[in-house]
Amino acid sequence: MGFGWTQSTAANLTDCRCFPGDSCWPAAVVWGSFNNTVGGKLVATVPLATPCHGAAFNEAECDALRATWLLPSTHMETSSSIMAPWFANESCEAFLPPTSQCVTGAYVQYSVDAREASDYQATIRFAKDHNIRLVIRNTGHDWLGKSTGAGAIALWTHHMKDIQILDYESDHYTGKALKAGAGVKLIDAYKAAHNAGLVIVGGTGPTVGLAGGYTQGGGHGLLATKFGLAADQALEWEVVTADGEIRSASPTKNPDLYWALAGGGGGTYAAVLSLTVKAYPDGLTSGANLTFSAAGVSPDIFFSGVEAYLAGLPVLIDAGTASTWLLNKETFILAPAVGVGMTREKMDQLHKPVLDKLQGLGIKYAYYSNDFPSFFDMFQAVNPETAIGTFQIGGRLIPRTVVTEKTHAFRKVLQNITQYGTWISGLAFNVSNTPDVPNAAFKAWRETLVSIVVGTFYDYQSRENNIANQKLMTNTLVPQLSSLIPGGGHAYLNEGDMWEPNWQEVFYGENYERLLSIKDKYDPQGIFYGWTAVGSERWKQMEDLRLCKA
């Protein structure tokens, strides 16, 4: 296994995207002309870790970069650096010796700092005219490497920052709405909604983009139990399709495209300019954190405490909460549980049975809860941002029936998985209410109680260790989760195993063939490509990472 590995090392280059060094690659004067076309917005990639290597080596700059490398902010303002280090392919690695390579490599060659629809149109046209790989990128938050590509030009949407609060009216929804440009981060959307006395559905990562792969991939989070998936909130998309046309997609305008964009995967069917979503009145929100460890108790007692929490989840979620938690073989961290419209007293009451069981097991714990005047206040207070670039992941959506009927078996699987030195992330919610307007979020979402993500630590010093951990994930860890679920189950396509062997079924469920037909309708040439995206099986990455037809 490895990024770019295929069964064949040779390719008929006429079936490949044009690559740097090929005779078809545009000359400097052509790139210069294109830069004029887009008003000087073309950005040539200079790898972020350049000060750590070769003639450009600067020890102080490199040390400062290394100190902040795991923060999203280090990468998200650049036009090329990504947060899933495996997909950077050690092209220019901050933690490798100064004598190691620093090349553009797996990063995009150029980016267009898009500010308006005409920038999208010009970039798509240039990529098509010169047969160049096209990538859509906002912040670089992306576990599966969709926001980078060797020899590619990136449509960089990060500065499409416009936000509007609307009074929206349609046949399917009348009420408040928020319209966000493709570059709007969740925290900015949350803040704009809050300032208007509103709240919108988003994820736990404040620097993730709202309109990109998050909502397009389905999108869960701390408000999912109350309001549904992010895809369920979509009212209207404004996009540029592969033919360069600006289109609106809603339940009544291009409804097939609307359906696919809402849950069928990001960067696949069109390039999104903006997304309009439902907004709801904000108000009282309670939050709670719970931490306990294996200190002073046996591993079995500790995991009995974990099992007590799992057993209590159905009551907690049915009462209207959602929660996110972390687990390894000796630590459990709930941070946070959220109750929109719920008082602290009610939150405490819901957690009391779990706390009583922990006490009965002799497990010491720390529990904190509070009332907040709004979801935004809660989010800022008790939802810590996590580091990036530390894990390789895989996961499964765990049906409610597994949690209620196989509680002990579920606990044993989690316990077994943690013995490999992994961390496990759980996000518990209930989105069983089918939205009024259908979307491409497959039906397994509606049966899910917990989304489980397993992480093995990424080793910046050893590619061999990372490959071994990828094999461990695919062949050992994820199959243990799958064994709990009839048919093997499904995964959140934004948080799945990069080498998932049955990814079409696991990531897209019963919707794959319909999604593929919509892909073919709006993007018949396959201009929009992403790792494990719909239609990506028609392409392969060669040893040199060029993209060729399969």
Secondary structure, DSSP 8 states (H G I E B T S, - for coil): --TT--S-S---GGGB-B-TTSTTS--HHHHHHHHHHTTT-EEE---TTGGGSGGG--HHHHHHHHHHTTSHHHHHTSSS--S-GGGGTTSB-TTS-TTS-B-STTS-SEEEE--SHHHHHHHHHHHHHTTBEEEEESS---TT-TT--TTEEEEE-TT---EEEEEEE-SS-EEEEEEEETT-BHHHHHHHHHHTTEE----S-TTSBSTTHHHHT----TTHHHH--SGGGEEEEEEE-TTS-EEEESSSSSHHHHHHHTTS-TTSS-EEEEEEEE-EE---EEEEEEEEESTTS-HHHHHHHHHHHHHHHHHHHHTTEEEEEEE-SSEEEEEEEEEET--HHHHHHHHHHHHHHHHHTT--EEEEEEEESSHHHHHHHH-----SSSEEEEEEEEEHHHHHHSHHHHHHHHHHHHTTT-EEEEEE----S--SS--SS-GGGGGEEEEEEEEEE--TT-HHHHHHHHHHIIIIIHHHHHTTSGGG----TTSS-TT-TTHHHHHHGGGHHHHHHHHHHH-TT--B--TT-TTGGGEEE-TT--EEE-
